[in-house]
Amino acid sequence: MRDDLLNVHGDTQVGPGDVDFAVNVHGERPPEWLARRLRDRVADLAAYPSADDDLRARRAAARRHGTDVARVLPLAGSAEGFHLLAAHAARRSLHAAVVHPSFTEPEVELRRAGVPVTRVLLPGPYAFDPALVPESADLVVVGNPTNPTSVLHPREALASLCRPGRVTVVDEAFCDVVDDEAAATLAGADLPGLVVLRSVTKTWALAGLRAGYAVGDPHVLADLAAHRVHWPLGTLQLEAVAACCSDEAAGHLADIRDRIRADRAAMIGLLTDAGIEIAVAPAAPFILVRTPACLDAEEFRAGLRSRGYAVRRCDTFPGLDPAHVRLAVRGPDTVRGLVTAWQGAQAERSQ
Protein backbone atom coordinates (compact mmCIF):
# COMPACT_ATOMS: atom_id res chain seq x y z
CA MET A 1 0.00 0.00 0.00
CA ARG A 2 1.29 3.46 -0.92
CA ASP A 3 2.01 5.64 2.12
CA ASP A 4 0.29 8.62 0.49
CA LEU A 5 -3.01 6.74 0.78
CA LEU A 6 -2.81 7.14 4.56
CA ASN A 7 -3.99 10.72 4.05
CA VAL A 8 -7.26 9.64 2.40
CA HIS A 9 -10.35 10.22 4.57
CA GLY A 10 -14.03 9.52 4.09
CA ASP A 11 -15.10 13.12 3.53
CA THR A 12 -13.05 13.23 0.31
CA GLN A 13 -15.16 10.45 -1.17
CA VAL A 14 -18.53 12.16 -0.96
CA GLY A 15 -19.70 14.33 -3.84
CA PRO A 16 -22.50 16.89 -4.00
CA GLY A 17 -25.87 15.20 -3.64
CA ASP A 18 -24.45 11.79 -2.75
CA VAL A 19 -26.18 9.65 -0.14
CA ASP A 20 -23.37 9.51 2.39
CA PHE A 21 -22.33 6.12 3.79
CA ALA A 22 -18.67 7.19 3.84
CA VAL A 23 -18.49 9.61 6.80
CA ASN A 24 -18.97 8.35 10.36
CA VAL A 25 -20.94 11.31 11.72
CA HIS A 26 -24.28 10.64 13.39
CA GLY A 27 -27.04 12.97 12.24
CA GLU A 28 -27.15 15.84 9.79
CA ARG A 29 -26.93 18.62 12.38
CA PRO A 30 -26.28 19.00 16.10
CA PRO A 31 -29.30 18.35 18.34
CA GLU A 32 -31.22 21.50 19.21
CA TRP A 33 -30.27 21.55 22.90
CA LEU A 34 -26.58 21.49 21.92
CA ALA A 35 -26.97 24.03 19.11
CA ARG A 36 -28.70 26.34 21.59
CA ARG A 37 -25.81 26.11 24.05
CA LEU A 38 -23.37 27.01 21.30
CA ARG A 39 -25.54 29.86 20.03
CA ASP A 40 -25.72 31.27 23.54
CA ARG A 41 -21.93 31.67 23.53
CA VAL A 42 -21.76 33.57 20.23
CA ALA A 43 -22.21 36.83 22.14
CA ASP A 44 -18.97 36.04 24.02
CA LEU A 45 -16.79 35.70 20.93
CA ALA A 46 -15.39 39.22 21.15
CA ALA A 47 -13.43 38.05 24.20
CA TYR A 48 -10.59 35.54 24.20
CA PRO A 49 -11.32 32.02 25.48
CA SER A 50 -11.02 32.19 29.25
CA ALA A 51 -9.39 30.02 31.88
CA ASP A 52 -12.90 29.48 33.27
CA ASP A 53 -14.05 28.06 29.92
CA ASP A 54 -11.11 25.68 29.90
CA LEU A 55 -11.70 24.61 33.51
CA ARG A 56 -15.41 24.08 32.90
CA ALA A 57 -14.62 21.75 30.00
CA ARG A 58 -12.05 19.85 32.06
CA ARG A 59 -14.40 19.48 35.00
CA ALA A 60 -17.23 18.18 32.82
CA ALA A 61 -15.00 15.56 31.19
CA ALA A 62 -13.48 14.62 34.56
CA ARG A 63 -16.96 14.07 36.06
CA ARG A 64 -18.02 12.02 33.06
CA HIS A 65 -15.10 9.63 33.50
CA GLY A 66 -14.77 9.66 37.27
CA THR A 67 -11.35 11.28 37.40
CA ASP A 68 -9.80 14.65 38.27
CA VAL A 69 -9.16 17.71 36.11
CA ALA A 70 -5.39 17.13 36.01
CA ARG A 71 -6.11 14.00 33.97
CA VAL A 72 -8.09 15.86 31.25
CA LEU A 73 -6.83 17.94 28.33
CA PRO A 74 -9.37 19.54 25.95
CA LEU A 75 -8.32 19.19 22.31
CA ALA A 76 -9.19 20.62 18.92
CA GLY A 77 -10.42 17.16 17.95
CA SER A 78 -8.57 13.85 18.32
CA ALA A 79 -6.42 14.89 15.34
CA GLU A 80 -4.73 17.51 17.53
CA GLY A 81 -4.10 14.81 20.10
CA PHE A 82 -2.27 12.67 17.56
CA HIS A 83 -0.23 15.68 16.46
CA LEU A 84 0.77 16.53 20.04
CA LEU A 85 1.60 12.92 20.85
CA ALA A 86 3.78 12.60 17.74
CA ALA A 87 5.73 15.69 18.80
CA HIS A 88 6.03 14.23 22.32
CA ALA A 89 7.43 10.99 20.85
CA ALA A 90 9.90 12.89 18.66
CA ARG A 91 11.20 14.93 21.61
CA ARG A 92 11.88 11.72 23.52
CA SER A 93 13.14 9.61 20.59
CA LEU A 94 10.43 7.03 21.17
CA HIS A 95 9.78 3.98 18.99
CA ALA A 96 6.10 3.73 18.05
CA ALA A 97 3.92 0.74 17.25
CA VAL A 98 0.61 1.41 15.50
CA VAL A 99 -2.00 -1.34 15.49
CA HIS A 100 -3.71 -1.76 12.09
CA PRO A 101 -6.16 -1.85 10.41
CA SER A 102 -7.07 1.39 12.13
CA PHE A 103 -7.49 5.13 11.70
CA THR A 104 -4.43 6.25 9.76
CA GLU A 105 -3.93 9.78 11.12
CA PRO A 106 -1.77 8.63 14.07
CA GLU A 107 0.77 7.02 11.74
CA VAL A 108 0.70 10.04 9.42
CA GLU A 109 1.54 12.35 12.32
CA LEU A 110 4.22 10.06 13.74
CA ARG A 111 5.97 9.73 10.40
CA ARG A 112 5.71 13.49 9.79
CA ALA A 113 7.47 14.03 13.12
CA GLY A 114 10.25 11.61 12.16
CA VAL A 115 9.25 8.95 14.70
CA PRO A 116 10.13 5.36 13.69
CA VAL A 117 6.92 3.33 13.31
CA THR A 118 6.32 -0.41 13.41
CA ARG A 119 3.01 -1.55 11.97
CA VAL A 120 1.24 -4.27 13.93
CA LEU A 121 -1.13 -5.91 11.44
CA LEU A 122 -4.07 -7.82 12.92
CA PRO A 123 -5.32 -10.64 10.70
CA GLY A 124 -9.06 -11.07 10.22
CA PRO A 125 -11.27 -11.06 12.24
CA TYR A 126 -8.97 -8.30 13.60
CA ALA A 127 -8.97 -9.31 17.27
CA PHE A 128 -6.25 -7.63 19.31
CA ASP A 129 -3.43 -9.74 20.70
CA PRO A 130 -1.05 -7.81 23.02
CA ALA A 131 1.70 -10.32 22.24
CA LEU A 132 1.93 -8.89 18.71
CA VAL A 133 3.14 -5.52 20.03
CA PRO A 134 6.96 -5.35 20.13
CA GLU A 135 8.41 -5.11 23.63
CA SER A 136 10.68 -2.37 22.30
CA ALA A 137 7.73 -0.09 21.50
CA ASP A 138 7.56 2.76 23.98
CA LEU A 139 4.53 4.35 22.32
CA VAL A 140 1.60 2.19 21.19
CA VAL A 141 -1.52 3.39 19.35
CA VAL A 142 -4.68 1.32 19.07
CA GLY A 143 -8.32 2.13 18.35
CA ASN A 144 -11.27 0.88 20.40
CA PRO A 145 -13.69 0.31 18.79
CA THR A 146 -11.44 0.28 15.77
CA ASN A 147 -12.14 2.28 12.64
CA PRO A 148 -12.83 0.85 10.05
CA THR A 149 -13.23 -2.76 11.25
CA SER A 150 -15.84 -1.93 13.93
CA VAL A 151 -14.17 -4.42 16.29
CA LEU A 152 -14.35 -3.73 20.03
CA HIS A 153 -11.31 -5.03 21.89
CA PRO A 154 -11.44 -6.18 25.54
CA ARG A 155 -10.33 -3.34 27.81
CA GLU A 156 -8.17 -5.77 29.80
CA ALA A 157 -6.11 -6.59 26.70
CA LEU A 158 -5.46 -2.90 26.06
CA ALA A 159 -4.75 -2.18 29.72
CA SER A 160 -2.05 -4.87 29.67
CA LEU A 161 -0.03 -2.66 27.30
CA CYS A 162 0.41 0.05 29.94
CA ARG A 163 3.68 0.13 31.84
CA PRO A 164 6.09 2.73 33.21
CA GLY A 165 8.15 4.29 30.43
CA ARG A 166 5.59 3.53 27.70
CA VAL A 167 2.84 5.79 26.37
CA THR A 168 -0.26 3.79 25.41
CA VAL A 169 -2.73 5.72 23.25
CA VAL A 170 -6.26 4.37 22.91
CA ASP A 171 -8.42 6.12 20.32
CA GLU A 172 -11.97 5.92 21.69
CA ALA A 173 -13.62 8.26 19.18
CA PHE A 174 -16.66 5.96 18.91
CA CYS A 175 -16.66 4.35 22.35
CA ASP A 176 -19.50 6.55 23.62
CA VAL A 177 -22.01 4.69 21.42
CA VAL A 178 -20.98 1.06 21.92
CA ASP A 179 -23.55 -1.09 23.70
CA ASP A 180 -21.76 -1.08 27.07
CA GLU A 181 -19.45 1.92 27.23
CA ALA A 182 -18.57 1.42 30.91
CA ALA A 183 -17.30 -2.09 30.25
CA ALA A 184 -15.27 -1.02 27.21
CA THR A 185 -13.65 2.30 28.04
CA LEU A 186 -10.29 2.91 29.65
CA ALA A 187 -11.04 6.60 30.11
CA GLY A 188 -10.51 7.42 33.77
CA ALA A 189 -8.34 4.38 34.47
CA ASP A 190 -5.23 5.10 36.58
CA LEU A 191 -2.61 3.36 34.45
CA PRO A 192 0.96 4.51 33.76
CA GLY A 193 1.38 6.29 30.42
CA LEU A 194 -2.24 5.81 29.36
CA VAL A 195 -3.76 8.45 27.09
CA VAL A 196 -7.35 7.95 25.93
CA LEU A 197 -8.52 10.21 23.10
CA ARG A 198 -12.18 11.12 22.93
CA SER A 199 -14.09 12.97 20.22
CA VAL A 200 -17.35 14.87 20.66
CA THR A 201 -17.76 15.52 16.92
CA LYS A 202 -18.88 12.14 15.59
CA THR A 203 -21.80 11.41 17.88
CA TRP A 204 -23.00 15.00 18.19
CA ALA A 205 -22.68 16.07 14.52
CA LEU A 206 -19.96 18.65 15.22
CA ALA A 207 -17.26 17.57 12.77
CA GLY A 208 -16.89 21.14 11.52
CA LEU A 209 -16.12 22.45 15.02
CA ARG A 210 -13.13 20.15 15.81
CA ALA A 211 -13.53 19.35 19.48
CA GLY A 212 -12.50 16.53 21.79
CA TYR A 213 -10.29 15.77 24.77
CA ALA A 214 -7.68 13.44 26.19
CA VAL A 215 -8.00 11.58 29.49
CA GLY A 216 -5.03 9.90 31.09
CA ASP A 217 -1.62 10.12 32.70
CA PRO A 218 -1.28 13.68 34.03
CA HIS A 219 2.47 13.77 33.41
CA VAL A 220 2.05 12.98 29.72
CA LEU A 221 -0.86 15.42 29.35
CA ALA A 222 1.12 18.18 31.07
CA ASP A 223 3.94 17.72 28.57
CA LEU A 224 1.49 17.87 25.65
CA ALA A 225 -0.05 21.05 27.04
CA ALA A 226 3.33 22.71 27.56
CA HIS A 227 4.07 22.63 23.84
CA ARG A 228 0.83 24.06 22.45
CA VAL A 229 0.12 27.47 21.01
CA HIS A 230 -1.62 29.96 23.27
CA TRP A 231 -5.46 29.70 23.15
CA PRO A 232 -5.36 26.29 21.43
CA LEU A 233 -9.16 26.00 21.58
CA GLY A 234 -11.80 28.60 20.91
CA THR A 235 -14.74 29.40 23.16
CA LEU A 236 -17.22 27.32 21.15
CA GLN A 237 -14.91 24.29 21.14
CA LEU A 238 -14.56 24.43 24.91
CA GLU A 239 -18.31 24.91 25.28
CA ALA A 240 -18.89 21.86 23.07
CA VAL A 241 -16.66 19.69 25.27
CA ALA A 242 -18.41 20.91 28.42
CA ALA A 243 -21.86 20.42 26.90
CA CYS A 244 -21.24 16.95 25.47
CA CYS A 245 -19.83 15.73 28.79
CA SER A 246 -22.66 17.22 30.84
CA ASP A 247 -25.46 15.50 32.72
CA GLU A 248 -27.84 17.03 30.16
CA ALA A 249 -26.03 15.18 27.39
CA ALA A 250 -26.21 11.82 29.17
CA GLY A 251 -29.91 11.25 28.53
CA HIS A 252 -29.61 12.30 24.91
CA LEU A 253 -26.61 10.01 24.48
CA ALA A 254 -28.62 7.03 25.72
CA ASP A 255 -31.23 7.75 23.04
CA ILE A 256 -28.56 8.05 20.34
CA ARG A 257 -26.96 4.80 21.46
CA ASP A 258 -30.33 3.02 21.31
CA ARG A 259 -31.02 4.40 17.83
CA ILE A 260 -27.63 3.34 16.51
CA ARG A 261 -28.07 -0.14 18.00
CA ALA A 262 -31.48 -0.54 16.36
CA ASP A 263 -30.35 0.89 13.02
CA ARG A 264 -27.23 -1.30 13.00
CA ALA A 265 -29.25 -4.45 13.67
CA ALA A 266 -31.71 -3.56 10.91
CA MET A 267 -28.84 -2.72 8.55
CA ILE A 268 -27.12 -6.04 9.21
CA GLY A 269 -30.35 -7.82 8.34
CA LEU A 270 -30.89 -5.87 5.12
CA LEU A 271 -27.30 -6.33 3.96
CA THR A 272 -27.29 -10.04 4.79
CA ASP A 273 -30.61 -10.63 3.04
CA ALA A 274 -29.17 -8.94 -0.04
CA GLY A 275 -26.13 -11.22 -0.02
CA ILE A 276 -23.70 -8.44 0.91
CA GLU A 277 -20.80 -9.94 2.84
CA ILE A 278 -20.16 -8.45 6.28
CA ALA A 279 -16.46 -8.91 7.01
CA VAL A 280 -16.72 -8.97 10.83
CA ALA A 281 -19.49 -8.52 13.40
CA PRO A 282 -19.73 -4.75 14.08
CA ALA A 283 -19.74 -3.03 17.47
CA ALA A 284 -19.49 0.59 16.29
CA PRO A 285 -21.69 2.88 14.15
CA PHE A 286 -20.15 1.53 10.94
CA ILE A 287 -19.85 -1.84 9.23
CA LEU A 288 -16.95 -3.32 7.26
CA VAL A 289 -18.19 -5.20 4.20
CA ARG A 290 -16.73 -6.70 1.04
CA THR A 291 -17.65 -5.86 -2.53
CA PRO A 292 -18.86 -8.71 -4.77
CA ALA A 293 -16.26 -11.35 -5.53
CA CYS A 294 -14.82 -11.44 -9.05
CA LEU A 295 -15.66 -7.77 -9.67
CA ASP A 296 -13.15 -4.95 -9.82
CA ALA A 297 -13.63 -3.13 -6.51
CA GLU A 298 -12.77 0.34 -7.84
CA GLU A 299 -15.15 -0.03 -10.77
CA PHE A 300 -17.84 -1.31 -8.44
CA ARG A 301 -17.49 1.72 -6.15
CA ALA A 302 -17.69 3.94 -9.22
CA GLY A 303 -20.93 2.17 -10.10
CA LEU A 304 -22.33 3.02 -6.69
CA ARG A 305 -21.24 6.65 -7.09
CA SER A 306 -22.95 6.84 -10.47
CA ARG A 307 -26.13 5.84 -8.65
CA GLY A 308 -25.59 8.54 -6.03
CA TYR A 309 -24.16 6.47 -3.15
CA ALA A 310 -20.79 7.14 -1.52
CA VAL A 311 -19.01 4.44 0.52
CA ARG A 312 -15.61 4.53 2.22
CA ARG A 313 -12.86 2.75 0.31
CA CYS A 314 -10.68 0.76 2.72
CA ASP A 315 -7.57 -0.11 0.74
CA THR A 316 -6.13 3.04 2.35
CA PHE A 317 -5.99 1.17 5.68
CA PRO A 318 -2.94 -1.10 6.16
CA GLY A 319 -4.11 -4.69 6.36
CA LEU A 320 -7.21 -4.29 4.19
CA ASP A 321 -7.59 -4.80 0.44
CA PRO A 322 -9.57 -2.96 -2.27
CA ALA A 323 -12.59 -5.25 -1.83
CA HIS A 324 -13.20 -3.87 1.68
CA VAL A 325 -15.52 -0.89 2.08
CA ARG A 326 -16.88 0.76 5.21
CA LEU A 327 -20.53 1.67 5.53
CA ALA A 328 -21.71 4.14 8.15
CA VAL A 329 -24.82 2.95 9.99
CA ARG A 330 -27.89 4.63 8.55
CA GLY A 331 -31.65 4.19 8.93
CA PRO A 332 -33.49 1.33 7.19
CA ASP A 333 -35.00 3.41 4.38
CA THR A 334 -31.60 4.83 3.47
CA VAL A 335 -30.04 1.35 3.61
CA ARG A 336 -32.71 -0.03 1.30
CA GLY A 337 -31.70 2.58 -1.23
CA LEU A 338 -28.06 1.51 -0.91
CA VAL A 339 -29.02 -2.15 -1.38
CA THR A 340 -30.88 -1.29 -4.59
CA ALA A 341 -27.87 0.69 -5.85
CA TRP A 342 -25.52 -2.14 -4.82
CA GLN A 343 -27.54 -4.75 -6.68
CA GLY A 344 -27.76 -2.49 -9.73
CA ALA A 345 -24.01 -1.88 -9.78
CA GLN A 346 -23.37 -5.60 -9.31
CA ALA A 347 -25.66 -6.56 -12.17
CA GLU A 348 -24.09 -3.95 -14.46
CA ARG A 349 -20.53 -5.06 -13.72
CA SER A 350 -21.44 -8.76 -14.06
CA GLN A 351 -22.63 -8.41 -17.64
Secondary structure as GFF3:
##gff-version 3
##sequence-region A 1 351
A	DSSP	three_ten_helix	3	7	.	.	.	ID=ss1
A	DSSP	three_ten_helix	10	13	.	.	.	ID=ss2
A	DSSP	beta_strand	19	20	.	.	.	ID=ss3
A	DSSP	alpha_helix	32	40	.	.	.	ID=ss4
A	DSSP	three_ten_helix	42	44	.	.	.	ID=ss5
A	DSSP	alpha_helix	51	65	.	.	.	ID=ss6
A	DSSP	three_ten_helix	69	71	.	.	.	ID=ss7
A	DSSP	beta_strand	72	75	.	.	.	ID=ss8
A	DSSP	alpha_helix	78	91	.	.	.	ID=ss9
A	DSSP	beta_strand	96	100	.	.	.	ID=ss10
A	DSSP	alpha_helix	105	112	.	.	.	ID=ss11
A	DSSP	beta_strand	117	121	.	.	.	ID=ss12
A	DSSP	three_ten_helix	130	132	.	.	.	ID=ss13
A	DSSP	beta_strand	139	143	.	.	.	ID=ss14
A	DSSP	alpha_helix	155	159	.	.	.	ID=ss15
A	DSSP	beta_strand	167	171	.	.	.	ID=ss16
A	DSSP	three_ten_helix	175	177	.	.	.	ID=ss17
A	DSSP	alpha_helix	181	184	.	.	.	ID=ss18
A	DSSP	beta_strand	194	199	.	.	.	ID=ss19
A	DSSP	beta_strand	212	216	.	.	.	ID=ss20
A	DSSP	alpha_helix	218	226	.	.	.	ID=ss21
A	DSSP	alpha_helix	235	244	.	.	.	ID=ss22
A	DSSP	alpha_helix	247	273	.	.	.	ID=ss23
A	DSSP	beta_strand	277	278	.	.	.	ID=ss24
A	DSSP	beta_strand	286	290	.	.	.	ID=ss25
A	DSSP	alpha_helix	297	306	.	.	.	ID=ss26
A	DSSP	beta_strand	309	310	.	.	.	ID=ss27
A	DSSP	beta_strand	312	313	.	.	.	ID=ss28
A	DSSP	beta_strand	324	328	.	.	.	ID=ss29
A	DSSP	alpha_helix	332	350	.	.	.	ID=ss30
###
